Each structure stands twice: as structure tokens, then as C-alpha cells.
Amino acid sequence: MKARIVWFTLGLVFAVSLAVVIGQRLSDEAMAVVVGVVAGVAASIPTSLIVVWFASRSLVAARPAPAPAPEPRVVVMTSPQPQAAYAQPASFGMPMPAGGLYAPAQALLVPRQFNVIGGAEVMGMDAEPAAEGGWRP
């Protein structure tokens, strides 16, 4: 603690003696410039402190408390229950047809035939049009 006071006193004595030596050697105009700079810096310090104080105060006050996390929505999914088959109602008061509840299955369809248009030009092959025209699954 005592060493700090000694170093502070030595620094203050050095700064004052340097200011006196420089002040004696400067002209009046140069001294006016130095005094103006020192006065300007001294005047800007309180303004800067006020700006920093307002800026830090608004940041602290602007932060709202975090909202609590909402409860997660509960979704209950049940497996689908088997449904009873609907009977075909009798039409116009007639009894139900003898075929049963469902329509009869359709007969098998005729196999389809596909024609490739422009197959030789697209594939880059030299094939005859009759050979490329038909394809059966």
C-alpha cells in the first residue's frame, strides 16, 4: 500500500514539473491551443458518462423476464377400431339381393399394350419401327 502512494506521488511530481517546463517554453498561441484542448476534453467527460449511464440503464430495463415454457400439448392417438360392414339396404322395400353384401369381383382385364413414340431417336439406336412399337408386361 505504501509503495502505491510513493509511485503515485512520484508520477504526480513528474507530470507537474513536465507541465511547468513545457508551459514556460511555449508561446502564448500554443498555450491557448493546449488549454482549449484540455478544456474540451474536460467538458466532454461528464457528457460521455451521462450517455453511457443512459445507454446501460435502458439495456437493463429493456430485457423482459423470459416467459415460462408452455406445457406440451398432449396428443392421444388410439388404434382404429374395426368397423362393422354396412349391409346393402334393400331398395324400394325389396328384399336384399341374393348375391351377398358386396358386388362381384370384376373379370381380369385384357393386358395393355404400350407404344413407344420416338424411341429410336431418343435412345440413339437404329431399330425398326415395328420392333420398337410393342411392349407387353
Rosetta constraint file for C-alpha pairs under 8 A:
AtomPair CA 1 CA 5 HARMONIC 6.73 0.50
AtomPair CA 2 CA 6 HARMONIC 6.35 0.50
AtomPair CA 3 CA 7 HARMONIC 6.18 0.50
AtomPair CA 4 CA 8 HARMONIC 6.01 0.50
AtomPair CA 5 CA 9 HARMONIC 6.07 0.50
AtomPair CA 6 CA 10 HARMONIC 6.20 0.50
AtomPair CA 7 CA 11 HARMONIC 6.12 0.50
AtomPair CA 8 CA 12 HARMONIC 6.15 0.50
AtomPair CA 9 CA 13 HARMONIC 6.16 0.50
AtomPair CA 10 CA 14 HARMONIC 6.17 0.50
AtomPair CA 11 CA 15 HARMONIC 6.16 0.50
AtomPair CA 12 CA 16 HARMONIC 6.19 0.50
AtomPair CA 13 CA 17 HARMONIC 6.10 0.50
AtomPair CA 14 CA 18 HARMONIC 6.03 0.50
AtomPair CA 15 CA 19 HARMONIC 6.12 0.50
AtomPair CA 16 CA 20 HARMONIC 6.23 0.50
AtomPair CA 17 CA 21 HARMONIC 6.23 0.50
AtomPair CA 18 CA 22 HARMONIC 6.11 0.50
AtomPair CA 19 CA 23 HARMONIC 5.81 0.50
AtomPair CA 20 CA 24 HARMONIC 6.21 0.50
AtomPair CA 21 CA 25 HARMONIC 6.55 0.50
AtomPair CA 22 CA 26 HARMONIC 6.20 0.50
AtomPair CA 23 CA 31 HARMONIC 6.98 0.50
AtomPair CA 26 CA 30 HARMONIC 5.98 0.50
AtomPair CA 26 CA 31 HARMONIC 6.07 0.50
AtomPair CA 27 CA 31 HARMONIC 6.13 0.50
AtomPair CA 28 CA 32 HARMONIC 6.21 0.50
AtomPair CA 29 CA 33 HARMONIC 6.45 0.50
AtomPair CA 30 CA 34 HARMONIC 6.35 0.50
AtomPair CA 31 CA 35 HARMONIC 6.11 0.50
AtomPair CA 32 CA 36 HARMONIC 6.06 0.50
AtomPair CA 33 CA 37 HARMONIC 6.22 0.50
AtomPair CA 34 CA 38 HARMONIC 6.21 0.50
AtomPair CA 35 CA 39 HARMONIC 6.03 0.50
AtomPair CA 36 CA 40 HARMONIC 6.04 0.50
AtomPair CA 37 CA 41 HARMONIC 6.21 0.50
AtomPair CA 38 CA 42 HARMONIC 6.09 0.50
AtomPair CA 39 CA 43 HARMONIC 6.07 0.50
AtomPair CA 40 CA 44 HARMONIC 6.22 0.50
AtomPair CA 41 CA 45 HARMONIC 6.45 0.50
AtomPair CA 42 CA 46 HARMONIC 7.81 0.50
AtomPair CA 43 CA 47 HARMONIC 7.33 0.50
AtomPair CA 44 CA 48 HARMONIC 6.06 0.50
AtomPair CA 45 CA 49 HARMONIC 6.21 0.50
AtomPair CA 46 CA 50 HARMONIC 6.20 0.50
AtomPair CA 47 CA 51 HARMONIC 6.27 0.50
AtomPair CA 48 CA 52 HARMONIC 6.19 0.50
AtomPair CA 49 CA 53 HARMONIC 6.07 0.50
AtomPair CA 50 CA 54 HARMONIC 6.22 0.50
AtomPair CA 51 CA 55 HARMONIC 6.09 0.50
AtomPair CA 52 CA 56 HARMONIC 6.07 0.50
AtomPair CA 53 CA 57 HARMONIC 6.04 0.50
AtomPair CA 54 CA 58 HARMONIC 6.17 0.50
AtomPair CA 55 CA 59 HARMONIC 6.42 0.50
AtomPair CA 56 CA 60 HARMONIC 6.38 0.50
AtomPair CA 57 CA 61 HARMONIC 6.26 0.50
AtomPair CA 58 CA 62 HARMONIC 5.79 0.50
AtomPair CA 59 CA 63 HARMONIC 6.64 0.50
AtomPair CA 87 CA 101 HARMONIC 5.85 0.50
AtomPair CA 88 CA 96 HARMONIC 7.15 0.50
AtomPair CA 88 CA 101 HARMONIC 5.98 0.50
AtomPair CA 88 CA 102 HARMONIC 7.97 0.50
AtomPair CA 89 CA 96 HARMONIC 6.72 0.50
AtomPair CA 90 CA 94 HARMONIC 5.36 0.50
AtomPair CA 90 CA 95 HARMONIC 5.33 0.50
AtomPair CA 90 CA 96 HARMONIC 4.84 0.50
AtomPair CA 90 CA 97 HARMONIC 7.61 0.50
AtomPair CA 91 CA 95 HARMONIC 7.61 0.50
AtomPair CA 91 CA 96 HARMONIC 7.76 0.50
AtomPair CA 96 CA 100 HARMONIC 8.00 0.50
AtomPair CA 99 CA 103 HARMONIC 7.49 0.50
AtomPair CA 99 CA 104 HARMONIC 7.78 0.50
AtomPair CA 111 CA 136 HARMONIC 7.53 0.50
AtomPair CA 111 CA 137 HARMONIC 7.66 0.50
AtomPair CA 112 CA 136 HARMONIC 7.02 0.50
AtomPair CA 112 CA 137 HARMONIC 7.86 0.50
AtomPair CA 113 CA 134 HARMONIC 6.57 0.50
AtomPair CA 113 CA 135 HARMONIC 6.11 0.50
AtomPair CA 113 CA 136 HARMONIC 5.72 0.50
AtomPair CA 114 CA 133 HARMONIC 7.59 0.50
AtomPair CA 114 CA 134 HARMONIC 6.00 0.50
AtomPair CA 114 CA 135 HARMONIC 5.59 0.50
AtomPair CA 114 CA 136 HARMONIC 7.05 0.50
AtomPair CA 115 CA 132 HARMONIC 7.76 0.50
AtomPair CA 115 CA 133 HARMONIC 4.93 0.50
AtomPair CA 115 CA 134 HARMONIC 5.46 0.50
AtomPair CA 115 CA 135 HARMONIC 6.94 0.50
AtomPair CA 116 CA 132 HARMONIC 6.73 0.50
AtomPair CA 116 CA 133 HARMONIC 5.71 0.50
AtomPair CA 116 CA 134 HARMONIC 7.38 0.50
AtomPair CA 117 CA 133 HARMONIC 7.56 0.50
AtomPair CA 118 CA 122 HARMONIC 6.21 0.50
AtomPair CA 119 CA 123 HARMONIC 5.87 0.50
AtomPair CA 119 CA 132 HARMONIC 6.87 0.50
AtomPair CA 120 CA 124 HARMONIC 5.70 0.50
AtomPair CA 120 CA 125 HARMONIC 5.17 0.50
AtomPair CA 120 CA 126 HARMONIC 6.05 0.50
AtomPair CA 120 CA 127 HARMONIC 6.01 0.50
AtomPair CA 120 CA 129 HARMONIC 7.97 0.50
AtomPair CA 120 CA 132 HARMONIC 7.57 0.50
AtomPair CA 121 CA 125 HARMONIC 6.94 0.50
AtomPair CA 127 CA 131 HARMONIC 6.78 0.50
AtomPair CA 127 CA 132 HARMONIC 6.79 0.50
AtomPair CA 128 CA 132 HARMONIC 6.55 0.50
AtomPair CA 129 CA 133 HARMONIC 6.06 0.50
AtomPair CA 130 CA 134 HARMONIC 7.49 0.50
